[in-house]
Amino acid sequence: MEALARAFRYQRLLDEGQYASITEMAEAERLDRGYMGRLLQLTLLAPDTVEAILDGGATE
């Protein structure tokens, strides 16, 4: 759940233009660029999958 929250926060920062790139954001947040990219992929999960994760259940 924490990873999902971080992923959506980082995506929002990118969308709002606070960072120009994943690389810039990773440097500012002191994270590995590859990790940041993988984390952001969580924002591409289907909404029902995200909901299931947040509810602590499994998807069908």
Buried (B, 14 or more C-beta within 10 A) or exposed (E): EEEBEBBBEBBEBBEEEEBEEBEEBBEEBEBEBEEBEEBBEBBEBEEEBBEBBEEEEEEE
